[in-house]
Amino acid sequence: MIEICDELRDAEVKAWKALARYKFILFGYYAAIWVSLRRIEGKKRPNPFKALVELAKQKEATWQ
C-alpha cells in the first residue's frame, strides 16, 4: 500500500523538477497535489515552497 508521506515526497520532487525545467504549469499542478495531500494527511508539515513564495512576494513589492 502506498503511504501518503511517499506521495507527498513524490509530488514535491516532481514540482521542483518541473520548476527547474521552466515547466511552470506542471510545477503548479504538483505543488497543488502536495497541498491537497497534506490536508488529507492532517499533519502539520512545513510547506517546502514557502521560500519560493516569499521570494515572489519580495519581487512583487519592488514592482509597486
N, C-alpha and C positions, 0 to 999 in steps of 0.2 A: 504494500500500500504506500502510496506517495504521501509524504507529510507536507503540511502547509509550509513549514520552515524551508523545506527543499524547494518548493515552488517559489517562495519569496526570494530565495537566493538566485534562482534561475531567472526570475523576472528582473532582478537588479542587475545581474551580469549582462543580460540581453539589452537592457536600457542603456547602460554605459557603453556597450559595444556599438549600439546604434548611433548614439551621440558622437562617438569618436569617428564615425564614418559619415557624419553630416546627414544622417537619416533622422531628421527632426520629428517627423510624424511617427515613425516607428519608436523613437525614444519616448514620446508621449504615450503611446499605446502600452509599452511595457511598464512605464512609470505608473500609469493608471492601474494596471494589473497589480503592481506591487501594493499600491494604496488599498485597493479592494481586498486583497488577500490579508493585509494587516488588519483591516476592520473585521474580517471574518474570524481571524485568529483570536482577536480580542485582547492581545497583549500590547503593552506599551513598548514599542520599538522606536528608536530614533529614525527619522526619515533620512535615508542615505543621500537624498538630493537636496537637503536643506542648504548646504553651502552654495550650491548652484543657484538656488532661488535667491539667496542673499546677494550673490553677485549680480543677478539680474535686477534686483531692486536698486542696488547701487548705481548700475548703469542707467536705469530709468530715471533716477533722481538727477543725474547730470544733464538730461535732456529737457528738463522742465525749467 
